[in-house]
Amino acid sequence: MSGTLGGRTDYTGEGIAEQDAPDAPLPLVRAWLEQASARQQDRGDVPEPSALSVATVDGDGMPDVRTVLMRFLDGTGPAFLTNTGSAKGLQLGQNDAVAASLTWPSMFRAVRFRGRAALLDRALVTEYFRSRPYGSRISAHASEQSRPVADRDSLERAYAACERRWPDHGSADDVPVPDGWGGYRILADRVEVWAGRRNRLHDRLVWDRVGQGGLDDPDCWRRSRIQP
Ligand SMILES: Cc1cc2nc3c(=O)[nH]c(=O)nc-3n(C[C@H](O)[C@H](O)[C@H](O)COP(=O)(O)O)c2cc1C
């Protein structure tokens, strides 16, 4: 047995030509995200289009990676919500280096970000937390993310205790924002878009930061093409 996995799908994406590429990355990333969401509505083959793999580095220089949901995307960068005392939170507290990718295999497309992580503004975190379903808000209190737990029952008991403490009155204020719940913004210095094409001769366009403005500021990015 060779150990080779999977088949040999030829990637037949549309690709991306220089003349269609904006001077700053945000408009293209946004358009791709919108197209991925629309495709999920139409054809159902892009589940969780905003699933973002986020890589961090621990104190020993070991990389780590997990998937979160990208909840914001604007000129400042993509952002996600999480427990700031989790493994990722502790790692980012020691070393703010971060990389992330959005991948839409059925569309032969991916986006990569590299940069530094910054804690999200507390007001934004609070506003977002209040918009979450009651059960999710309770779980944010019940779970010390990434810490060991004896068994499933212990988790359920922690959830039930939080439910008793903060009963559901149908209001956004029923559950306070946990101190250890927050989020991170990825302040990118490099953004890459990848478009899979026939014969593995893919398109890769990269934007490198040359100024301090946002992901949508054409004066702050230098665009180039790299080989597949
Ligand atoms: C599709 C998907 C979406 C997820 N979204 C989030 C999220 O938005 N925030 C989060 O903290 N964890 C999310 N998770 C769970 C994370 O992958 C991970 O298990 C958790 O954040 C703990 O990671 P850590 O121990 O590296 O800190 C998601 C997992 C999947 C598969």
The ligand as an ORCA input file, in Angstrom:
! r2SCAN-3c Opt
* xyz 0 1
  C     -16.232     25.170     12.244
  C     -15.680     25.477     13.605
  C     -15.909     26.716     14.171
  C     -15.397     27.034     15.424
  N     -15.562     28.303     15.891
  C     -14.950     28.663     17.029
  C     -14.971     30.028     17.448
  O     -15.520     30.918     16.771
  N     -14.342     30.335     18.615
  C     -13.688     29.393     19.359
  O     -13.137     29.738     20.397
  N     -13.630     28.099     18.976
  C     -14.241     27.723     17.827
  N     -14.162     26.418     17.408
  C     -13.418     25.445     18.249
  C     -11.921     25.599     18.002
  O     -11.552     24.896     16.811
  C     -11.042     25.075     19.162
  O     -11.414     23.771     19.509
  C     -11.166     25.955     20.403
  O     -11.185     27.322     20.060
  C     -10.024     25.680     21.363
  O      -8.799     25.955     20.709
  P      -7.442     26.153     21.562
  O      -7.418     25.069     22.585
  O      -6.340     26.023     20.551
  O      -7.489     27.538     22.160
  C     -14.670     26.061     16.154
  C     -14.454     24.799     15.594
  C     -14.927     24.522     14.334
  C     -14.623     23.190     13.726
*
